[in-house]
Amino acid sequence: MTPADLSLTVLHAVRRAVDEGVLRVEVPPRVKVERPRPGGVGDYASSVALRLARPAGRDARDVAAILRERLREAPGIRAVDITGPGFLNFTLDGGDEGRVLREIERAGLAYGHSTALAGTRVRFRASAEPRAALLGEAYARLLRAQGADADISEEEEEEGERITALPAPYRPDTLGTDAARWALLRPAAHDRALPGAPLLVQHERNPLFRVRYAHSRARALVRNAAQLGFTPAYDAYEGTDTDEAPHLLALLGDHPAVLLVAARHRAPDRVARHLEAVADALLAYQHTVLPLGDEKPSVAHRSRLALAEAAGTVLAGGLSQLGISAPDQI
């Protein structure tokens, strides 16, 4: 179960409680799930009960208990706990860890694209300011990936969302396309653009380099594995025996929700931050993928390779949402 799936499952539980007359509230348009905060348990948490408590005229823990009863038997959820003032904490069923990887293999670079915003029509007003123009392009791309009808009007007098951003203190065309896009999209629109010069240096302190390098490493692992006579095992993936794998797999599962939130909130910076996290997790994991010395390729190696290749696919797809290239070799 991905975070997006979990969000919909919780939303359905709220709607069911309302339909049954147990809760008297307006059903929210969506429910946010995130990693548990200190004091939480499980894989994900939601504050939806706290959000609904006041309009329902009930204690948040009572609301959480009502929702828990309607979530305990939901497919993909192993346990639902209530912590603190009324946080719902979810432990997911780990019986099919390969589902996320198989979905990535099926969707390729379109993994995380959806029809969640189908029927939504968005028009942005064209801007001559370089950063605002680039943001508008990124907003439209993210919205289209979620099924929305989005474009940028070239007519200044036409109505549409106005794009505002702090301008860059340099000419973006002095950096090259990829570095300029990262420098202007990685910070939130209301924050200053990143300094351009450090993004031109191929060094681990350069986040753009790390993301693109991690993608190239994933592609190199697949090529090296082929030379050793084995390929990724997506169909047989049931988890791996390494400490780094669960964190990387969880980040890949979060990717669809990140793209949807980025589209809704006009926040390509969220995609960039997520890609940095995936890249760092992949670079920490990569050393486990290939056999060492005289070791023969095993089922475990094939599973690890599937996870690494899937991470590379997510990195490439995320970069494409920002209009940035993902070279196979660096």
Secondary structure, 3 states (H helix, E strand, C coil): CCHHHHHHHHHHHHHHHHHCCCCCCCCCCCCCCECCCCCCCCCEEECHHHHHHHHHCCCHHHHHHHHHHCCCCCCCEEEEEEECCCEEEEEECCCCCHHHHHHHHHHHHHCCCCCCCCCCEEEEECCCCHHHHHHHHHHHHHHHHCCCEEEEECCCCCCCECCCCCCCCCCHHHCCHHHHHHHHHCCCCCCCCCCCHHHHCCCCCCHHHHHHHHHHHHHHHHHHHHHHCCCCCCCCCCCCCCCCHHHHHHHHHHHHHHHHHHHHCCCHHHHHHHHHHHHHHHHHHHHHCCCCCCCCCCHHHHHHHHHHHHHHHHHHHHHHHCCCCCCCCC
